[in-house]
Amino acid sequence: MSEETMSMEELDEAVEKSFDTFKDDDNIWVKMKKAMDEKEVLTVTTDKAAVKGGVTVTVDGKRAFIPASQLALTRVDNLEDYQGKELQVRVIEVSEEKNRLIFSSKAVLRDSAKADAEARLNAIEPGTILEGTVDSIKPYGAFIKIDDFITGLVHVSQISAKRIKDPSVVLKEGETVKVKVLNVKDGKLSLSIKALTAPQAEEETKSEDSELRHVKIPKAEPLVQNMGDLLKGFKLN
């Protein structure tokens, strides 16, 4: 049907449909802004074409970019592994003026890892012995990094059996230490180094004391002998 043979009502309907389609295409920015504000997780498939510094995704006719730094939790060296791949992403930047739309898979992975870490943290029981590295030192104690998402605090009073004023006297950043879990509360991990070293020192002291108690001291030869023993074997003329 040509425009000449359309009724005014039919023409208005066709124009309205065309306008609706136009608004849908243009509203990709509104949709993406809403998705970013609501931290919505989108499932996308990356384009197979290679680009510098990352990969691209086409959503509703609009091209979005995922930088290499936003593809994974760790460094990505081979971008070909992420071309034509289905990913879960979040929108992290929307700019209609700059025609700029940026997604992040790392943000989704980080949220998942944090949720997993929270579950693992809540499963840790007091008395558990863990190994970590000294992440930072403060006047009030040292933060021990158990993994990328779990960090606990060793209060200055729990660092050494000896009283210390400055944790850096005993610890240094990057050092690997074993710690004992004292408490897990409100997502915070309270740790102790002293709880592991003090009992050990105490046991060593007890062991040394025990050895001393069981040492048999040999009896000394008598310094003075009786006259009979001194004269034994001598003949008197």
Buried (B, 14 or more C-beta within 10 A) or exposed (E): EEEEEEEEEEEEEEEEEEEEEEEEEEEBBEBBBEBBEEEEBBEBEBBEEEBEEBBBBEBEEBEBBBBBEBBBEEEBEEBEEBBEBEBBBBBBBBEEEEEEBBBBBBBBBBBEBEEEBEEEBEEBEEEBEBEBBBBEBEEEBBBBBBEEBBBBBBBBEBBBBEEBEEBEEBBEEEEEBEBBBBEBEEEEBBBBBBBBBBEEEEEEEEEEEEEEEEEEEEEEEEEEEEEEEEEEEEEEE
